Amino acid sequence: MANKMHRLGAPRAGYHWTASAREIDMATPAARPKPLRIAAQPQNITIDLKRTAMIVIDMQNDFCAKGGWVDSLGLDYTPDRKPIAPLQKLLPALRKAGVPIIWVNWGNRPDLANMPPNQIHIYKPSGVGIGLGDPLPGSGAAVLQKGSWAAAVVDELEQVPEDIMVDKHRISGFWDTPLDSILRNLGIRTVMFSGVNTDQCVLHSLTDANFLGYGCVLVEDCCATSSPDFCTEATVWNVRKCFGFVTDSGKILRALKK
């Protein structure tokens, strides 16, 4: 049995070694592509389902639920709920097709030790009020703190055991997180983006993915923002122009059904 080969790599890894007491095989073949053609702008695209992931960004109570941070600030949180319904249909279909679902959410340390002042200032510009880590008026949950109700994904969106969770601490999901490493170990080359806010955390995660060499697809109806409409218009225009492709959940579902 000394020569029996054993897999070395994450269970879902796109690339792995096999090993025995005498041998290491680094030449394991890549998985056969599973192409899917999707209508998109500025061009239609064909992706490889074996090398594609869906990232869902910040669909958290603080942004999307009554009693969350946005609501407690007296702002309208309901626009950020728009992705819930399309994601409820799209995510199960993607899982069935073998596409990893990666939830990228704010999950700050209780002591904010890795949050420099410029990041704290974004959400507490005058130094007073309810900012990162502060208790919400109703529930007392700490704003966007890992493990708190405030940072939890909204109840309407199911997370299943095979999904992957990544905590972020900046507007971009790639900065100071293991996201890039996870994607590369999974063999991912195309990333679909959804969540909130379209013009902030979604956009800047997408642009960082573009700079890292991933093919980027914005799933427009699975994204939302509480910013003015022109912010979404500019984001979609820039993604089509510079950073990737734009489609919607209906087009993806129709492609999967074919």
N, C-alpha and C positions, 0 to 999 in steps of 0.2 A: 504493500500500500504506500510505500515511500514515494512512488512516482505519481500517485493520484493527484490530479490538479484541482486546486480550490480557488474559487473566485475571490479576488481582492478588489473591493470597490463598494460604494453605496448600492443598496438594492436596485435603485432606479437609475444608476449612473449610466451615462451614454458611452463611457469608456472605462474599461477595467483591465486589470491584469489577472492572470491565473498563476498559481504558485504550487510547488511541491517542495519537498526537502532538497531536491537536486536542481530544480528548474524554475525560472520565472519567465512567463510568456507575456511580453508586452505588445504582441501583434494581434490581439483579438480583433476580429472584423467589426466594423461599425454596423449598427442596425440598418436593415434595408429601409430606404425612405418610404414614407407614407404621404404622398403629395395630396394637397387640398387646394383647389383653385377658388379664390374668393374675389368677388367684385369689390373694388376699392378705388380710391382716388389718390394720386393723379393717374395711377395705372392699376389694372387688375393684378393680383399677386397670386403666386402659388407658394404655399408654405409646406414644410415637412412636419406633419403632426408628431413625428418621433423626436423632433428637435425644436419644439415650440412650447412656450409656457405662457400662462395667463397670470398677470400680476394685478391684484386688487388692492388699491391704495386707500387707506384711511376711512373705510366705511365704518366709522366708530361712533359710539354714542355721543361723544363730545361734539361731533360735527352734524350728526344725522338724527338725533333723538330729542324728544321733549325732555327738558331737565338737564340736557348736556351743556357743554361750555358755550356754544354759539347761542343757544336759547337763553342761557343765564345772562348773556351780555345784552339781551333785548333785541337780538338780530333774528332774521327769518332763516331757520334751519331747513325749512321744507324743500327748497331747491336741491339740497344735497341728498334728498331721499329718492330723487328721480332714477338713479341707477338700480335701485333695489329690484323693481319688477323685471327689467330685462336680465339682470344677473341671476335671478331665480330660475329663469329658463335656460340661460346660456351655460352657467357653470356645470350643472349636471351633464349636459350634452358634451362639454369638453372633457369632463372626467371620464365619461364613457368612451371617448375617443383616445384616452390615454394621455391627455394633456395635463401636466402638473398645474395645480392652482396654488399660487404663492400670495399669501396675505402679508402686505407690507404696511405696518401701522406704527404710529407714534407709540413709544413705550419707554418713557423717560425713567431714569433712576430717581428714587425718592429724594436723594441729596443733590440732584442736578449737577453732579460732579463733572459730567462730560458736556455740559451745556455752557458755552462761553456767554459773556454778557450780551454780545450782539444778537444771539439767538433768543435770549430771554427778552430783550428789548422789543423784538418784532411783535410780541403778544402782550407786552406790558410797557408801552412806550413812555408813559409818564412815571413809571416806577410804582404806581399804585393800581389797585383793581384786582381782577381775577386773572392770573397768568399761569404759566406752566407750573404744575405741582400744587397750586393753591386749591383749597376745598371749594366745591360747588355749593352754592347757597342752600339748595334743597337737600341733596343726598349726602353732602360732605365728601363725596368722592374726589380724589385728587386729579386735577386736570391732566389728562394724557399720561398719567403715571402707570407704568407696567403693572398689571394685576388689578387695577381699579376698574369699577364699573364704567367710569368715564372713558377709559381707553379700550373697552371691550367692543368687538364687532357687534353691530345691531342684531337683535334677535331674529330678524326676518331673513338673514343670510346664514345658511347652514355651513359650518365648517366640519369637515369629515377628517378621520384620522390620517388619511394619506396626504392631506393638504400640508403645505409648508408655511410656517409662520416666521416672519422676520421683523424684529423691532428696529425702528429707525429713530434717529435723533436730530434729523435735519429735514429740510423741505425735500431734498433728494433722498430716495430710498437706497442709493448706492454709497453715500458718503458715510464712512465709519461703520459699515454693516457688512455681514458676510454674503450679501445678495449676489454680487458678481461671482464669488467663489462657488456658491450653490449652483448658479446657472451653468457655469463652466463644467462643474463635476457632473451635472445632469446631461451635458452635451447639447445645451440649448444654443440655438443660433438666431431664433426669431422670438420676440417678446411682444405679446399683446398687452395693452394697458387699459385699465378701467379704474373707477373710483373718483375720489374728490381730493382737492379741488382741481378742476380741469387745468386752470391757468397757473396753478402753484405746484403742489406736490406731484400731480400727475405729469405735468409738462416737464418739470425739472428732472424727475426720474427718467422720463423718456429721452430727454436730451442727453443725459449722462449715459444711458444705454447706447444711444447712437454714437457718442464719442468713443465708447468702448468697443464698437464694431458690431453690435447686434442689429438685426433688422427689426424695425419698430413699427407696430401697428396700433393706432389709436382707435379704440372701439367707442365711437362717438356717443351713442345713446346709453352706454354704460359708464359715462363720465358726467359730472355735473359740477357746478360751482355756485356759490352765493354772490360772486362778483357780478358786475354789470355785463350785459350781453356782449359788449364789444370785446371783452376779455376772452370769451370763448371763441368768438369769430377770429380774433388775432391768433389764438393758439392753434385752431384748426388750420388756418391759412399757413402758419409757419411750419406745422408738421408736414403738410402736403408739399410745401416749397423746399424745406431743408432737411427735415429730420426723419421722414418715413412715409407712412401711408395711413389713410383714414377709411374706416369701414363702419358697419354697425352690426348689432347682434343678429338681426334678421338675415343679413347676407351670410353671416357665418353659419347660422342654423340651416339655411337653405343649402349651403355647400355641404354640410355634414350629412344632410338627408340624402343627397345624391350618391 
